Structures are given as structure tokens and as C-alpha cells.
């Protein structure tokens, strides 16, 4: 199957599973992402104040080499007010922007992808030139040591928590972690992993250490699973090297 056909097929599969396990179950408007009515179970947040924000990010070259799936906790805010971020919008918002214009999350994802793809994409020399540089310093982006290709185009990114607060304009203010929704979100994520067929899963958030049920289910399907702090941890907590991101992941390997 060609790269374009693989990606089209994957998106079709994901759209189907999202519709069956999330949109139909919770009666979500497919344009706005809002819940049309209150669900049968009780929510801590009023149902009309939460929104499904985004479909997963799938790089345009995902599946061309080793398949790496990054899993974050949540988007954390309403990035596209009044609309769902569809697959193409999500791809463009990550893949089509220069690295230096991205937030620390996406920058950290870029460097982790570079490490895990360095053999497959012949990027060892680039990695050796970058690994000792400071992750939080902007000059890393202008150092002339970045590879000619964008490692983000080869990976995929999804989130465990699928909802944000309507009107939220900061990552912390928009978090929606509803206990009543978690079984649905966990089941959906497991089905997503089946569709993505990743060789490697990288969890971005130490909280995943405590999601025992989820980890048990995924270990049956994926050989390499890593759990590390969210990349923003390194950006805001001091003078971290790019290599520190990887060292934390390798220490938390779940064979």
C-alpha cells in the first residue's frame, strides 16, 4: 500500500472508531465538537461547557519507516473555537510550521522523534551534534545542526483525554479530566493503538505511570513502551540538555 493510501485508510479507520465509540455514544456535534445533550451519567463539568477538540495528528510520512506514536494527556485548551480540529487541520498545524515557532511540547516531540528515527533516517550525525545542546535555549534552533527533514512528518500524536473547556485560552484552564468519561476515553485509545499499529509508544506525562489498566492492555500489542515527563517539564525547569529527554524515556522503558 502506498504512503498516501495507507494514511487515507488509517484516517478512515480512525474516523469510524471515533464515531462509534465517542460521537454516537455522547451525541457530539461533528462540526463544533459540543455535546448536544446531557449524557446519561453525571459529569462534574456542565455538559455544555465541554468540547471534543481534535482528532489525532498523523504525519504525512507516518508508516514510511518505524511507526512511533506519541500519547499526551490532553490538548488542554480550545485551540480552534467553535470547530473541531480535523485530521488535515491538525497535520498542517504541526507539520507545516517551522520548529522554532512551535511550543515546547512539539519541540520536545521533534527531538524525541529524531532520536528514535536516527538509524532509519540516517540522522546519527545530527543527533550527535544536538544531544548536548540546551533544550530551553532558542539558539539550538538556529545552530545549523538541525537535519534537512522534519522528523515530525514520520510520527503520530494523540491524547488520552479528548475534551477541553469551551472558551479556554490557557493549557491549564482548559483541562477536562472527567472520571465518568475516562472508561470511554481509555477504550477509545486502545482502539486507536490497534489502528496505528505502532512499533513504539512514547507517553508524554508521568501520570501515565498510574494508568495500570491501560498499560496492561497496550503491552499486549506494542513491544516498546516508554513513559516520560511532558517535554514542557524540561523547558521550564532549568538548563536541560536534549539528551535528558531521552535518558528519562529510556529509564522508563516498559518491555
C-alpha positions in Angstrom: 0.0 0.0 0.0 1.4 3.4 -1.0 2.0 6.1 1.7 -0.9 8.2 0.6 -3.3 5.2 0.5 -2.0 4.0 3.9 -2.7 7.4 5.5 -6.1 7.6 3.9 -7.0 4.2 5.1 -5.8 4.9 8.6 -7.8 8.1 8.8 -10.9 6.3 7.6 -10.5 3.6 10.3 -10.0 6.3 13.0 -13.0 8.3 11.9 -15.1 5.1 12.1 -13.9 4.2 15.6 -14.3 7.8 16.9 -17.8 8.0 15.6 -18.8 4.6 17.1 -17.1 4.9 20.5 -17.3 8.7 21.1 -19.5 10.7 18.9 -22.6 8.5 18.8 -22.2 7.4 22.5 -22.0 11.0 23.7 -24.1 12.7 21.0 -21.3 15.0 19.9 -21.8 17.6 17.1 -19.4 16.6 14.3 -18.8 20.3 13.4 -18.5 22.1 16.7 -17.4 19.2 19.0 -20.1 20.2 21.5 -22.3 17.7 23.3 -25.8 18.1 22.0 -27.4 16.9 25.3 -26.6 15.9 28.8 -25.2 12.3 28.9 -26.9 9.6 31.0 -24.1 9.6 33.5 -23.2 12.6 35.8 -20.4 14.9 34.9 -18.5 17.2 37.2 -18.5 19.9 34.5 -21.7 21.0 32.9 -22.1 19.1 29.6 -22.5 22.3 27.6 -19.1 23.6 28.8 -17.0 20.8 27.4 -16.0 20.2 23.8 -14.2 17.5 21.8 -11.3 19.4 20.4 -9.2 17.4 18.0 -8.6 14.3 16.0 -5.0 12.8 16.2 -2.1 14.2 14.4 -0.8 11.9 11.7 2.4 12.9 9.9 2.3 12.8 6.2 5.1 10.1 6.2 3.8 8.1 9.1 4.2 4.4 8.2 7.1 5.0 5.8 9.6 3.8 8.4 9.4 2.8 12.1 5.9 3.8 13.4 6.2 5.9 16.5 3.0 7.0 18.4 3.3 9.8 21.0 0.5 9.9 23.5 -0.1 13.0 25.6 -2.6 13.6 28.4 -4.7 16.3 26.7 -4.6 19.3 24.4 -5.6 21.5 27.4 -7.3 24.4 25.7 -9.7 25.3 22.9 -7.2 25.8 20.0 -10.0 26.1 17.4 -13.0 27.9 18.9 -16.3 26.6 17.6 -14.8 23.9 15.4 -13.1 20.5 15.7 -9.5 20.3 14.5 -9.9 17.7 11.7 -7.0 15.5 10.5 -5.8 17.9 7.9 -6.1 21.0 10.1 -4.1 19.1 12.8 -1.5 17.9 10.3 -0.9 21.4 9.0 -0.8 23.0 12.5 2.2 20.8 13.4 3.9 19.7 10.2 3.8 22.9 8.2 5.2 25.3 10.8 9.0 25.9 11.4 10.2 24.2 14.5 11.2 27.5 16.2 7.6 28.7 16.0 6.3 25.7 17.9 5.6 25.4 21.7 8.0 23.4 24.0 5.7 20.3 23.7 6.1 20.0 19.9 9.8 20.9 20.1 10.4 18.1 22.6 8.4 15.7 20.4 10.6 16.6 17.5 13.9 15.8 19.3 12.5 12.5 20.7 11.4 11.6 17.2 14.9 12.4 15.9 16.4 10.0 18.5 14.1 7.1 17.8 14.4 7.5 14.0 18.1 8.4 13.7 19.1 5.0 12.3 16.2 4.6 10.0 16.6 8.1 8.6 20.4 8.2 8.8 20.4 11.1 11.3 23.1 9.9 13.7 25.4 12.8 12.9 22.6 15.3 13.5 21.7 13.6 16.8 25.4 13.7 18.0 25.5 17.4 17.2 22.3 18.2 19.1 22.2 15.9 22.1 24.4 18.0 24.3 22.8 21.3 23.5 20.4 23.1 25.9 16.7 22.2 25.2 15.5 25.5 26.6 17.8 27.8 24.6 16.5 29.2 21.4 19.9 29.1 19.7 19.5 25.3 19.3 17.0 26.1 16.6 19.5 28.3 14.7 22.6 26.3 15.3 22.8 24.9 11.8 22.7 21.4 13.3 19.0 20.6 12.5 18.5 17.9 9.8 17.2 18.8 6.4 14.0 16.8 7.0 11.2 17.3 9.6 11.1 14.3 11.9 7.6 15.2 12.9 6.3 14.1 9.5 7.1 10.5 10.4 5.2 10.2 13.7 1.7 10.4 15.1 0.3 12.1 18.2 -2.9 11.5 20.1 -4.2 12.3 23.6 -5.8 10.2 26.4 -8.3 12.9 27.4 -10.3 14.1 24.5 -12.2 17.1 25.8 -11.4 20.8 26.7 -13.4 23.5 28.4 -15.3 25.8 26.0 -13.6 29.2 25.7 -10.4 28.2 27.5 -7.4 30.2 26.4 -4.7 28.5 28.5 -3.5 24.9 28.7 -4.2 24.6 32.4 -7.5 26.3 32.4 -9.0 24.1 29.7 -8.3 20.7 31.2 -11.2 18.3 31.3 -10.5 15.1 33.2 -13.9 13.6 34.0 -13.9 10.3 35.9 -17.2 9.3 34.2 -15.6 9.8 30.7 -12.3 8.0 31.5 -13.5 4.5 30.7 -14.8 5.7 27.3 -11.5 7.6 26.6 -9.4 4.6 27.6 -11.3 2.2 25.4 -11.1 4.6 22.5 -7.3 5.0 23.0 -6.8 1.2 23.0 -8.7 1.0 19.7 -6.7 3.9 18.3 -3.5 2.0 19.0 -4.9 -1.0 17.1 -5.4 1.3 14.1 -2.0 3.0 14.3 -0.1 -0.3 14.8 2.9 1.5 16.3 6.3 -0.1 16.8 7.0 2.3 19.7 4.7 4.2 22.0 6.0 7.2 23.9 3.8 8.5 26.7 4.3 12.2 27.4 3.4 12.7 31.0 4.4 11.0 34.3 0.7 10.5 35.2 0.6 7.6 32.7 2.6 5.5 35.2 -0.6 5.2 37.2 -2.8 4.1 34.3 -2.2 0.4 35.1 -5.2 -0.9 33.2 -4.3 1.0 30.0 -0.6 -0.1 30.2 -1.6 -3.7 30.7 -3.8 -3.6 27.6 -1.2 -1.9 25.4 1.7 -4.2 26.4 -0.2 -7.0 24.7 0.1 -5.1 21.4 3.3 -3.0 21.4 6.8 -4.2 22.2 8.4 -0.8 23.1 6.6 1.5 25.5 8.2 4.5 27.2 6.9 6.9 29.8 8.5 10.2 30.4 7.7 13.7 31.7 5.9 16.0 29.4 8.5 17.9 27.2 7.5 21.2 28.8 9.0 19.9 32.1 12.5 20.2 30.6 11.8 23.6 29.0 10.6 25.3 32.2 12.6 23.5 34.9 16.1 24.6 34.1 19.0 24.1 31.8 18.2 20.7 30.4 20.0 19.1 27.5 18.2 17.5 24.6 19.7 14.2 25.8 17.9 14.4 29.1 14.6 13.9 27.4 15.8 10.6 26.0 17.6 9.5 29.2 14.3 9.8 31.1 12.4 7.8 28.5 15.0 5.0 28.3 15.0 4.6 32.1 11.2 4.1 32.0 11.2 1.5 29.2 8.3 -0.9 29.7 9.5 -4.1 27.9 
